[in-house]
Amino acid sequence: MEVILKQDVDKLGHQGDVVKVAEGYGRNYLLPKKLAIEATAANKTVIAQMKAAAVRRIASEKADAEALAKQFEGVTVTFTRRSGENNQLFGSVTTSDIAHELEGKGFTVDRRKLVLNEPIKTTGDFKVALKLHRDVTVQVPVHVAKEAEVAQ
């Protein structure tokens, strides 16, 4: 089944792309969630017009994302957690924790835009990627410390 993507879909394509997908994936997921439309001749002409508008919109979104990326310079997120002898945390630091901490600093960030392959389970300094736009990614420093270190 051929569909035209109305939005960017991870590991599939970008807005306006004509992609071939399995019948069930297209019919049961992409079409009901309005992520894509069927690739008919009429829809292809509509998408051509949408692509022209999207190019202008993407350029402005990228400029906004680059401006926001400059605001993240010098921002460090710090967590204090209980940990064992080998600097192993009792629990972990996840993307939702980082997003919540960034909200406290005045940044509204969707946790799904933070790229963290697995939760942080040890103390130390880490870099977490924040994908603001398709072409704009910012590295946010995350410092995880023991509770005793902060008390001293």
N, C-alpha and C positions, 0 to 999 in steps of 0.2 A: 504494500500500500504506500502510495506517495502522499506526503503531507507537506504543507508550507508552514513553517514555524512562525508563530505570532510573537513569541518571546524567546530569549536565549534559554536553551535547555542544556544543562551540564552533560557532557560526553555525547551530545547528539548534534548540536549545531547552534547557529546564531539566528537572530530574528531575520525573517525573509528567506532563509535557506529552504530549498526543496530537498527533502530527505526521504529515503525509502526506509520504512519501518515495518515491523511485523503487524499483521492485521489486529491482533488482540491488543498490542501496546497502543496502536493508534486509536482504535475504537473505544477501548476501555479506560485509557489514561489521558492521552494527549487531547483528544476531541472534547470529552466532558469537562476537563479543566480549562478549556479554551486556550491551551498552549499552542494549538495548531488548527489548521483548517485543511480540508481535502484539496488536493492539487488538481483542480479542474481548470479549463481554459479561462473561464470568467474570473476565477479566483486568482489566477496568475497575473491578470491585468491589474486587478485591485492591489495585489502585493507589490507590483512594480511601482505604483503610486505611493504605497506605504513605505517602500524602501527609500524613496527620495526624501520623504518627510523624516524617516528614521535617521538618515545620514546627518541631517541638520540637528536633530535632537541629540544624537550620540555625541556630536562634536561639543554641544553645550554641556552635556552631562560629564564629558571627560574634563572639560575646563573646570566645572564645579568640583569634580573629584580631585583634581590637581590642587585646587585652592584649599580643599579640606585636608589634603595630605600635608600641606605646609603647616597647618594648625597642629598636626600630630607631632611635629618636631619638638623634642624635649619632654614629651609626655612619657612618664614611666608608671606602670601599674605595679603596686606592691601589695603582697599578701603576707599575713603572718598566720602560720598554721602549726599545730602540734605535730611533732615528728619524733621518730625513734632515734636510736643511737647512730644508725648508718645514714642519717639525713633522709630517711624514708618517711613520707607524710602519712598521717593517719587520715586517709581520705585522698582527695586530689583537687587540683585546680582545673576547671573546665572552661569551655568557651562562654558558657552562660555566666560564670563567675567574673570572667574578664569583661564581658559586655556590661554587667551590672556595675562593676568598678569604674568603667569608662563613663557610664551614665552619671555617676557621682561626680565626675570631673567635668561634666557638661557636654559630653559627646553622646549622641544617640546612635548606637551601633546595633545592627542586627547580628545576633550571635552566629548565624549561618555564614556571615561574611568573614568571620575569623577562621583562619586555616590552622587547625591544630590536629595533627594525625592521631594523637592519643593524649589523654589527659596528663597533666604534669603531676608526677607522683614523688618528686624529690625536691629538696631545697636547692636554690641556686638562681642564676640569671638565665633567662630564656628569651628568644625572639619569636614572636607570634605574628604571622602574616595577616594583614587586614586587607581584604580585596574590596576596594572602594568602587572600582570600575573594571571592566574587562582588561584594560591596559594599565591601570593604576593600582599598585599594591604598596602598602606601607608596612614596615616592620615595627611592631610595638614591643618595646622592652618590658618584660615581666620579671619582677624580682620576688622570689618566694623565700621567706626567712622563717627560722624557728621562733617560737614565742619567747624563749629565753633570751635570744639575741636582741630582740627589740626592748625587752625589759632592762637590759644592761645599758 
